[in-house]
């Protein structure tokens, strides 16, 4: 099976289940795969706004702190493999194809036994669990797909943190038509022994279900004080519009990789992107402030776990050195 065939096979699975919403299908699939979810220590993130950003930042922080960190997000931006990352690196194409075959074999076995066929998101989540368990990740950051209580990611038994971002009206046909119903679904990721981190400006209507879930799980809620936060400001970053104009002026160039030896690090690599607009998409978390170990004139790129700088000459080049 090729990588393209693997992605097509996953996309061909049903989007929604036929039976009642719940975790039974996902748990059955994990059972057939040897329960990789039981080997993971997770930070679980639910909410309406900011889940993806919080997941990316949390993963980047843990990686910089030295933890081998898995990250699964939904949806992806450019490449399907963005949904599976370890330390900022996407799953290798060959690994994606091999693990997809394992998941599809498990699905075939479930159907042969007369069980309900898992849906696409469940298969994708199970694939992520398999990879993270095989690679022995120290920590895994999970972004929920829809809701929380009945979301496929909620089968994980070992959660260190359950984070609830701002709750608003979303997927009302599934989650409910009021904020308290939606919040109750999303607060379903809270389990006993889990530290709960809550968005500081949560709507009052959403707080009731969150407090109830925390009380039932015998855990407390940490709500950050926005007055304790400091906004770091640096140089203005390139905007997508400016990069797009630069791309039209300089034209596309092929992607290529080569190793060099800068004076401050024994190994490095630089990437020439297809265009400057593509480079902007490749580095969505660049900041103007350097990280420890990065050269003073560089930016921190959490998305690809490196220090980088950009220079526009005859074509835009992204120079990327892995952080020490």
N, C-alpha and C positions, 0 to 999 in steps of 0.2 A: 504494500500500500504506500502510495506517495503522500506527501504532505497535502497536496491539493485534493486528492481523493479522501484523505482523512477529514479535511474541513468540510467537503461536500457531504460526507456521510453524517457528520455531526449536525450540519444544517438541515439534513433531510429528516431528522427526528421530529416528532410532534412538538409544537410550541407550547401547547397546553394539554393537561391530562384530562382523561375522560371521567375519572372518579372524583370523589370529594377531595378538596384541597387538604394537604397534610404532608407528613414526612415519611409515610409508609413506603412509597415508591423509592425515595432516595435512600432510606435505610436498607431496603431490600437490595438495591444496587451495591451499596457499600459492603453489605454482608457477602455478596457474591465476589467482591474484589478483595476480600480478606480484611475488611475494616481498616483501611489506611487512616481514616479520620481519627481513630483512637490514639494514633502516634503523634498527633500534632498539638502544640500549645499555641492558642490563638488569641488574637486581638480582633474582636468582631465589631463591625461598624454598620449601623442602620440609621435611617433618617430620610428626609426628603431632599434637602439641599446640602451639598458639600461632602457627600460620602466619598466620592472619588478623590477629591483633593486631600481630605483627611487621611485616606488610605495611602496615597502616594507619599505624603509628608511623613506619616508614621513609619512606613517602610524605609524611607530614606534615612530617618533618624536612627532607626535600629541597626541598619546596615553600617552607617557611619560609626556607631558605637561598638561594632565588631561582631554583631550577631548575624548568623546566616539566616536571612529573612525571606520567606516566601510571600508573594503578593498575588491575589487573584481579584480582578476587577471586572466590571461589566457596565456598559459595553466597551469595545475597543475603539480607537480613533483611526488608525491607519492599517495596522497589521493585526490579524486575528490572534497572533501569538502574544500580543500585549496582555492578554487575559491571564497569562501564566508567566510569572517572573520570580527569579531568585536573585537577590542582591542587585536588582536593577537590570538583570540580563533576561531576555525572553527565552522561552523554552526552545531548544534546538529543533529544527524541522524534523530530523530523523526520530528524535524522542517523541515528538508530538504524534507522528504516524504510528510508532510502536505502541504507545499508550492508548491511542484511539482504538487500535485493534483489540487490546485487552478489554476496554470498556464495551465495545460492540459485541465481543464474545460473551461477556457477562449479560448483556441485554438479550442476546439470542437465548441464553440459558433460562433467563427469567420468562421469556415468552413460551419456551418449550414446556415450562412447568405450569403454564396457565396464568402467570402473573401479569400485572398491568405494565405495559411498556413505559420505561422512563422517558421523560421529555428532554429536549435539547439542553436546557440549562442544568438539569440534574446530571446529564452525562458529562458536560463540560466541567462542572464542579467536582465530580468524582475523578475526572482525569487530573485536575489540579491536586486533589488530595493524594492521588497515587504518586505524582511526581515529587511533591513536597516530602512525603514519607520516604520515598526511595532515596532522595538526596539528603535526608536527615536534617531538615531545617530546624534551627533552634526555636524560631518563632514564625508564625504565619499570620499575615494580615488579611482578613476576609471582608470583602464588601458584599452586603446582601444584594440580591437581585430585585426582589419584590417583597416589601413588608419586612418580616422578621420571624415571627413565630412559626409560620409554615413555609419559610424560605428554605431551599435545599441546603444552604450553608449552615443552617441551624442544627444539623445532625451532629456537629462536633461536640464532644462531651467535655473537653478541657478548655475552658476559656479563662484567660487571665484578666482580660478587660472587655467590657461591653460598652461601646461608645455610641451615644445617641446624638446625631447632629440635629439641626433645626427641622422641626416637623411642620409640614404644610399639607395642602390638599393635593394628593397624587393617587393615581390608580383607584379612584373612588368606587369603580364598579367591582373591585375585588376587595379592597381594604375597608370600605365603609364610606359613608357620606358625611361624617362629622370628624372633627379633629380628635376627639377622645377615642373613637373607634380606630382611627388610623394609628394613633399613638399606642393603643393597646396592642395592635399587631406588631409594631416596630419594637415595643418594649419586650416582646416575647423572646428576644435574644438574651435577656437577663436570666442567668441561672445561679444557683447557689454557689457561693465561693467566688463569684465574679466581682471585680471592682467595676463600678458603673461611673462613667464620665458623661456628664450631661451638658448640652449646649447652654450657655449662660442666659440667653434671651429666649428661652423656650416659651411658646404661647401658654397662657394660664390653663386653657382647656386641655392641653396635652400633658400637663404636669401630673394630673391625677392618676392616670394609668401608669405612668413611669414610677411614681412613688409607690403605688400599689404593688407593681411587679418587684421593685426593690425590697419592699417589706416582706413579701411572700418568699423571696429568695434569701432573706436574712442577710442582706448586704446594705451598705450605705452608698450614697450618691456623692460624687465629687463634682462640684460645679465651679469651673474656673471663674475668677474675678477679673473682669475685663480691665479694671484699673491697675492690675498687676502686670498687664501686658505692655510691652514696648514695641512699637512699630519701627523696624530698622529701615532706614531709607538710604539708598545708594544712587549710583548713576542711573539715568533713565535707560531702560532696555529698548532694544529694537522692537518696533511695532510690526504686526503682521503686514500692515499696508505698506510700510517702507520696504520691508523685505520682499514683498510681492513686486513692487516697482523695480527693485534692484534685480530680481530674478528675470524680469522682462528685458532689462538692459543688458545683463551679462549672459543670459541664455542658459539652458540646462547643461549639465556636465555629468558624465557617468560616475556612479558610486565606485570608489576604490579604497583600499586600505593598505597601508604600509607601515613598517616599524622604523622609528628613528631613535636617536639617543640625545635628548635635550640635556643641557649641562647639569640640571638639578635632579634628574631621575634617569635610572639606567634603561628603563623601557617605556615606550610611549607609542601612541598610534594617532593618526589623524585620518579623518574621513572627509572626502569631498562629496557633498550631497548632490542629489539630482537638481536641486535649485536652492536658493536661499530660503524660499518659503518652506521647503521640505525640512531644511535645517531648523527653522523655527519650530516646526511640529516635532522634530526629534528631541528638542530640548525645552519642553514646556515649563520646567521648574528652575531655569537659570536665574540666578540672582547676581546683582552687581557686587555684592560683598564676597570676598574670598573666604574659603573654608581653611581650617588649620591644615598645613601641609601643601596648600596650593600656592602658586606664584602670586605676588601682589596684584598683578594686572589681569588676573583671571576671574571667571565667574564660577559659581558652584552649580553644577548640573546634576541634580538629584536623579533626573530621569535616566541618565546613562552612567551614573556613579563616577563622575570624574570632574576634574578641573578643566575648563575650556576657555577659549577665546575665539573671537571671530575677526576676520580681516577681509575686506572687500578690495580686490585688485581687479584682475581680468575676470575672476570668478570668485564666488564666496567660498571660503574654506573654513571648516570647523576643526580646530585643533583640540584634541582630547587626550589628556594624560590621566590614567587611573590615580586616584588619591592614594597617598601612602597609608 
